Amino acid sequence: MSRFVTIFLVLLLALYGNPAAIATDLEEGHQTESTSAPIMAHIALLLPLESAAFADASNVVKEGFVTAAQRGQMLPLPVRIYGTTDDPLDILASYHQAVTAGAAFIVGPLTRDGVAAIASSQTLAVPTLALNTVDTNHTLPAKLYLFGLQTEIEADQIASLALSSGRNHAIIIGDDGSLSKRLQNAFKQRWQSSMGNTAELIRYTDNTELLQHLRSLTQESNQLVFLALDAAKSRIVRAFLAPDAPVFGTSQIFTGTGNFLLNSDLNGIRFLDMPWLLQPDHPAVMAYRRTGAAKSVEMERLYALGIDAFRIMINLLLPQPVDSISIDGVTGQIRFVPPNQFVREPVAAQFDQGKVKLIDLQKDVVEHERQ
C-alpha cells in the first residue's frame, strides 16, 4: 500500500461566514506500511495525492475542501486526509483502511477508475461521496453518492437551453476523443428527446477547404450548432460558421475572462460554467473567495469542487432526507437526482465581443414561447 498522509482538522466554535471565529488545529504525520493511524471515528478525504498525473489536481481539491471546512459549520468529527496513487487497487485498499481506522464518512475517490473500484463493492460500510462518475449499467451501492464536474452532464443541459432556440435541426461538430464522443452522445440524446428534432454529426477538421462548406450548411434558418470541442478547436470552427447561426458549447470552451482576444473568436457562442468563474457577486462565491494568486481556470474549477464537496458532505451528515438537499453552490445549483447523483446546474453565458455576459434563461424561454 502506498504511504499516506493524515491531517486532522479540529473545528471548534465555527461560525458560518466568520473565519476569525474558527479555531483550526493541523497535525501532520507520515504513515508507512509498518505503522497505522489510530482507530477513531473520523471523516476521510481520499485523494490521489501521490499520483504523478493527479497530484496537482488533488491538492487543489483538498485546498477547496479545507477552505470550506475553515469557513463552514462545526464538524461533528475530525477529518483525516488519505493520499493514494491513481492505481484502483491502491485506492480500494486505502478506502478499506480508512473504514478499518474508524471512518464514518468518506469523500472521494477523485478519478473515474477509483470510483469504479469502490462502486464494484456490493455494499459499502459507510456513506461515500465520490468526486467523479462511473461508467456502468449496474446498480450502485446504496451508500454511494456521486458528485463531480462531468462535462457530459453540461452537454445535456446545454441541449435543454438549445431547445428554446426555435430550431429543430442540430449540427454536432466533434472529434474522435473520448470526451468529445461523450459530449456528442449526451447532447444528441437530449436534443432528439424532443419530438421532431433531428441531428447530424460532423467530424472536426482544421482543413480550410473542408471547413468552407460549414458556412452554407449552417445558414439554414432551422439549424443550430453544438461544438463538442475545446476552446482552441472551437475558435477554428467558429470562423467558418454562419454569423447568425445559434452556436452552443460546454465549459471546455471557456478559458477565462482575461483572454479578450481569444474570446473574441468565440463571439456569439453560448455555454455553461460555474458561478465560481462567472459570478463574482454570487453569495457563496463571495463567502469562499480566496485572496491568493489565481490558478488556471481548470484548477479553479477543482478548487470549487472541493468547496461544494464539503458542503454536500455537511448536508449528508444532517438528519434529513437526501432528496431534500438543495445547495446554491459555487459550482452551480446542486440538487439530488435519484438514485445516487448530485447534479449541478451551472449558469449560462455568451461570448460577446471578447467579453462574457450571463444569459437570463427565464427571459429566453419566455421570448421563445411568444414567437
URDAHU-V222722 format. One record per pair of residues at least 12 apart in sequence whose C-alpha atoms are under 8 Angstrom apart, sorted by the first residue. I is the first residue (numbers start at 1). J is the second residue. D is the distance in Angstrom with one decimal. If there is no record, write none. Layout:
i = <I/I>
j = <J/J>
d = <D/D>
This chain:
i = <1/1/1/1/2/2/2/2/2/3/3/3/3/3/3/4/4/4/4/4/4/5/5/5/5/5/5/5/6/6/6/6/6/6/6/6/6/7/7/7/7/7/7/7/8/8/8/8/8/8/8/8/9/9/9/9/9/9/9/10/10/10/10/10/10/10/10/11/11/11/11/11/11/11/11/12/12/13/14/14/14/14/14/15/15/15/15/16/16/16/17/17/17/18/19/19/22/22/24/37/38/39/39/39/40/40/40/41/41/41/41/41/41/42/42/42/42/42/42/42/42/43/43/43/43/43/43/43/43/43/44/44/44/44/44/44/44/44/44/44/45/45/45/45/45/45/45/46/46/46/46/46/46/46/46/46/46/46/47/47/47/47/47/47/47/47/48/48/48/48/48/48/48/49/49/49/50/50/50/50/51/51/51/52/53/54/57/57/58/60/60/60/60/60/61/61/61/61/61/61/62/62/63/63/64/64/64/64/64/64/65/65/65/65/65/65/65/66/66/67/67/68/68/68/68/68/68/69/71/73/75/82/82/86/86/87/88/88/88/89/91/91/91/92/92/92/95/99/99/103/104/104/105/105/105/106/106/106/106/107/107/107/107/107/107/108/108/108/108/109/109/109/110/110/110/111/111/112/112/112/113/115/115/115/115/115/116/116/119/119/119/119/120/121/122/122/123/123/123/124/124/124/124/125/126/127/127/127/128/128/128/129/129/129/129/129/129/130/130/130/130/130/131/131/131/131/132/132/132/132/132/133/133/133/133/140/142/144/145/145/145/146/146/146/147/147/147/147/148/149/151/151/151/151/152/152/152/152/152/153/154/154/154/154/154/155/155/155/155/155/155/156/156/156/156/157/158/158/158/158/158/158/159/159/159/159/160/160/161/162/162/163/164/164/164/165/165/166/166/167/167/167/167/168/168/168/168/168/168/169/169/169/169/169/169/169/170/170/170/170/170/170/170/170/170/171/171/171/171/171/171/171/171/171/172/172/172/172/172/172/172/172/172/172/173/173/173/173/173/173/173/173/173/174/174/174/174/174/174/174/175/175/175/175/176/180/180/181/183/184/206/206/206/211/211/212/214/214/214/215/215/215/216/218/218/218/219/219/219/221/223/223/224/224/224/225/225/225/225/226/226/226/227/227/227/227/228/228/229/229/229/230/230/231/231/231/231/232/234/234/235/235/235/238/238/239/246/246/247/247/247/248/248/248/249/249/249/249/250/250/250/251/251/251/253/254/255/256/256/257/257/259/260/260/261/262/263/263/263/263/264/264/264/264/264/265/266/266/267/267/267/267/267/268/268/268/269/269/270/270/270/270/271/271/271/272/272/272/272/273/273/273/273/273/274/274/274/274/274/274/275/275/275/275/275/275/276/276/276/276/276/277/277/277/278/278/282/284/284/284/285/288/301/304/304/305/307/308/308/308/311/312/322/323/323/323/323/324/331/331/331/332/332/332/332/333/333/347/348/348>
j = <33/90/93/94/32/33/84/85/90/30/31/32/33/83/84/30/31/32/82/83/84/28/29/30/31/81/82/83/28/29/30/31/37/80/81/82/83/26/27/28/29/79/80/81/25/26/27/28/78/79/80/81/24/25/26/27/78/79/80/23/24/25/26/75/77/78/79/23/24/25/69/70/74/75/78/24/74/74/70/71/72/73/74/71/72/73/74/71/72/73/71/72/287/71/70/71/70/71/70/101/101/100/101/102/101/102/103/77/78/101/102/103/104/77/78/79/80/102/103/104/105/77/78/79/80/103/104/105/106/107/79/80/81/82/98/103/104/105/106/107/79/80/81/82/106/107/108/81/82/83/84/94/95/106/107/108/109/110/62/81/82/83/84/108/109/110/83/84/85/86/91/109/110/83/84/85/83/84/85/86/84/85/86/85/86/86/299/302/110/299/300/302/303/306/302/303/304/305/306/307/303/306/303/306/302/303/304/305/306/307/303/305/306/307/308/309/310/306/307/288/307/288/306/307/308/310/311/310/288/314/314/94/98/111/114/114/113/114/117/117/109/114/117/114/117/118/118/125/126/126/126/127/126/127/128/126/127/128/129/128/129/130/131/309/313/128/129/130/131/130/131/132/130/131/132/131/132/132/133/134/134/130/131/132/133/134/134/135/134/140/141/144/140/141/140/141/141/142/143/141/142/143/144/143/143/143/144/145/143/144/145/144/145/146/147/309/313/144/145/146/147/148/146/147/148/309/146/147/148/149/150/146/147/148/150/340/340/340/340/341/342/340/341/342/309/341/342/343/305/305/183/250/251/252/179/182/183/186/187/186/250/251/272/345/346/183/184/186/187/249/250/186/187/189/190/345/187/248/249/250/271/272/187/188/190/191/190/191/361/191/248/191/364/365/368/246/368/222/368/221/222/223/224/196/197/198/222/223/224/197/198/199/200/222/223/224/191/197/198/199/200/223/224/225/226/199/200/201/202/218/223/224/225/226/184/188/199/200/201/202/225/226/227/228/201/202/203/204/225/226/227/228/229/201/202/203/204/227/228/229/203/204/228/229/203/228/229/228/228/228/233/236/237/237/240/240/240/241/242/240/241/242/242/241/242/245/242/244/245/245/245/246/245/246/247/245/246/247/248/247/248/249/247/248/249/250/249/250/249/252/253/252/253/252/253/254/255/253/253/266/262/265/266/265/266/265/268/269/268/269/270/269/270/271/269/270/271/272/271/272/273/271/272/273/271/273/297/277/297/355/356/354/354/355/354/354/351/353/354/355/351/352/353/354/355/354/351/354/350/351/352/353/354/350/351/352/350/351/348/349/350/351/348/349/350/346/347/348/349/331/346/347/348/349/301/330/331/332/346/347/329/330/331/332/346/347/300/301/304/330/331/297/300/301/347/358/330/328/329/330/330/307/331/330/331/331/330/329/330/331/327/327/336/335/336/337/338/336/344/345/346/344/345/346/347/345/346/359/360/361>
d = <6.7/6.0/7.1/7.5/7.6/7.7/6.2/7.0/6.9/7.3/5.9/5.1/7.0/7.4/7.3/6.5/5.7/7.2/5.4/4.6/6.3/7.1/6.2/5.2/6.4/6.3/5.6/5.6/6.0/5.9/6.9/7.7/7.9/5.2/4.9/5.9/7.9/6.3/5.6/5.0/7.1/7.0/5.1/5.5/7.2/5.6/5.8/7.4/5.8/5.2/5.2/7.6/6.1/5.8/5.7/7.9/5.4/5.4/7.4/7.5/5.5/5.4/7.4/7.9/7.8/5.4/7.5/5.8/5.3/7.4/7.7/7.2/5.8/6.3/7.6/7.1/6.4/6.6/7.7/7.4/6.8/5.6/4.9/7.5/7.0/6.3/7.4/6.0/4.9/5.6/5.8/6.7/6.4/6.6/6.6/5.2/6.4/7.2/6.9/6.7/6.6/7.5/4.4/5.5/6.3/4.9/7.5/6.8/7.8/7.6/4.6/5.5/6.1/5.2/5.2/5.7/6.6/6.2/4.8/5.8/7.2/6.3/6.1/4.6/6.1/5.4/5.9/5.0/5.9/7.7/5.8/5.0/5.7/6.9/6.7/5.9/7.8/6.3/4.6/6.1/7.0/6.2/4.6/6.0/5.9/4.8/6.1/6.1/4.9/6.3/7.4/7.9/7.3/7.0/6.0/4.8/5.5/7.7/8.0/7.6/6.3/5.3/6.1/6.2/5.7/6.0/5.5/4.4/4.9/5.5/7.9/7.6/7.2/4.7/5.7/6.6/6.0/5.3/4.8/7.7/7.0/4.4/5.4/8.0/8.0/7.4/6.7/6.7/7.6/6.6/8.0/6.2/5.2/7.7/5.3/4.9/7.5/6.4/4.5/7.8/7.6/6.2/6.6/7.1/7.7/4.5/6.1/7.1/4.3/4.7/7.7/8.0/4.3/4.8/7.7/6.9/5.6/7.9/7.8/7.4/7.0/7.0/7.8/5.2/7.9/6.4/7.4/6.9/7.5/7.9/7.8/7.3/7.9/7.4/7.2/7.5/6.0/5.0/5.8/7.4/7.4/6.1/7.7/7.4/6.2/6.2/7.9/7.4/7.5/7.6/5.8/7.4/5.7/5.3/6.0/7.2/6.5/4.7/6.3/5.8/4.7/5.9/7.3/7.6/7.6/7.1/5.9/4.3/5.4/5.4/6.0/7.4/6.7/4.8/5.7/7.4/6.1/5.8/6.0/5.8/7.6/6.4/7.9/6.7/6.7/6.2/5.5/7.5/7.8/6.0/6.5/7.4/7.8/7.0/7.7/5.9/5.2/7.1/7.7/6.4/7.6/6.1/7.3/7.9/6.6/4.6/6.1/7.7/6.1/5.0/6.0/6.2/4.7/5.8/6.9/7.8/7.2/7.1/6.1/4.9/6.1/7.8/6.2/5.0/4.9/7.6/6.3/5.8/4.7/7.1/7.2/6.0/7.1/6.9/7.4/8.0/7.6/6.6/4.8/5.9/7.2/6.1/4.8/5.9/7.6/6.3/5.1/6.7/7.0/7.4/7.2/6.9/7.3/7.8/7.8/6.0/4.8/5.9/7.9/7.2/6.1/7.7/6.8/7.9/7.8/5.6/7.7/5.8/5.0/7.5/6.2/5.3/5.0/7.8/5.7/7.7/7.5/7.0/7.2/7.2/6.9/7.0/5.5/7.9/6.1/5.6/7.0/7.2/7.7/8.0/7.4/7.0/7.1/5.8/6.0/7.7/6.8/7.6/6.8/7.4/4.6/5.5/6.5/6.9/4.7/6.3/5.8/6.4/8.0/5.7/4.8/5.4/8.0/6.1/4.8/6.4/7.9/7.8/6.4/4.6/6.5/5.7/5.0/5.6/6.9/5.8/5.2/6.1/7.1/8.0/7.1/6.2/4.8/6.2/6.7/8.0/7.0/6.1/4.8/6.1/5.9/4.8/6.1/7.1/6.0/4.8/5.8/5.9/7.5/6.3/5.1/5.9/7.5/7.5/6.6/5.4/5.3/6.3/4.7/5.7/5.5/5.1/7.5/7.1/7.7/5.2/6.3/7.7/5.7/6.0/7.9/7.0/7.8/7.4/6.4/6.3/6.0/5.7/7.6/5.4/4.6/4.8/7.1/6.2/5.5/6.2/5.5/7.5/6.5/7.8/7.0/7.8/5.7/5.0/6.0/7.1/6.3/4.7/6.2/5.9/4.8/5.8/7.4/6.2/5.1/7.8/6.5/7.4/7.6/7.3/7.1/5.2/4.9/6.4/3.9/6.4/7.2/7.7/6.9/7.2/7.8/5.5/5.7/7.0/6.3/7.3/7.6/7.3/6.9/4.9/6.3/5.4/4.7/5.8/6.8/6.2/4.8/7.5/5.0/5.5/7.4/6.2/5.4/5.1/7.8/7.9/6.0/7.6/6.2/6.8/6.7/7.7/4.7/6.5/6.1/7.2/6.7/7.6/4.6/6.9/7.3/7.2/5.2/3.8/7.4/7.5/6.2/7.7/7.8/4.9/5.3/5.8/6.8/6.0/5.2/5.8/5.6/5.7/7.1/5.7/4.3/6.7/5.8/5.6/6.2/5.8/5.5/4.5/6.1/7.9/5.2/5.7/6.7/7.7/7.8/6.6/4.5/5.4/4.8/5.9/7.9/5.4/5.9/6.0/6.9/6.4/7.9/7.5/6.7/5.0/6.2/7.8/7.8/7.8/7.8/7.7/8.0/7.3/6.4/5.9/5.6/8.0/7.6/6.1/6.1/6.6/7.5/6.1/6.6/7.0/8.0/7.7/7.0/7.7/5.4/7.2/7.5/7.5/6.8/7.9/6.5/5.1/4.9/4.3/6.7/5.0/6.6/7.9/7.7/7.3>
